[in-house]
Amino acid sequence: MRPYRPANADGSPAEDKIAAIGVKLRKWVSFHGISINVEPDLTHFSGIVPCGIRDHGVTSLVDLGLPVTMADLDTALRTTFDTVIGAAPDAATEPL
C-alpha cells in the first residue's frame, strides 16, 4: 500500500483515479471498454496524465486495501452486469 496519500487543503485524502470507461461510435458501430486498476505498478503512471485529469493521482484496488485478484473482479463485474442488464444465467460462469 502506498505510504503517502496526498491531502486536500482541508486535510482530507485526495481523490485518485481508479478506473476508466470508454465509448466510441463510428459508422453505426459502437466500441466500448472498461479499465480498472487492480494491482498495477503505479510508478508507470508518473509520466502521463490519465484521461487529462491533472488534479488527481492514480490508485488501485490493492492500494486501497482491497486484496482482490483479476478473477475476483471478473466475477463481480459479470455478476453485476448480469443483474443490471439481464444476461443469460450461465454467462457469469463461462471463461473469457
C-alpha positions, 0 to 999 in steps of 0.5 A: 500500500502506498505510504503517502496519500496526498491531502486536500487543503482541508486535510482530507485524502485526495481523490485518485483515479481508479478506473476508466470507461470508454465509448466510441461510435463510428459508422453505426458501430459502437466500441466500448471498454472498461479499465480498472486498476487492480494491482498495477505498478503505479510508478508507470503512471508518473509520466502521463496524465490519465484521461487529462485529469491533472488534479488527481493521482492514480490508485488501485484496488490493492492500494486501497486495501482491497486484496482482490485478484483479476478473477475476483473482479471478473466475477463481480463485474459479470455478476453485476452486469448480469443483474443490471442488464439481464444476461443469460444465467450461465454467462457469469460462469463461462471463461473469457 
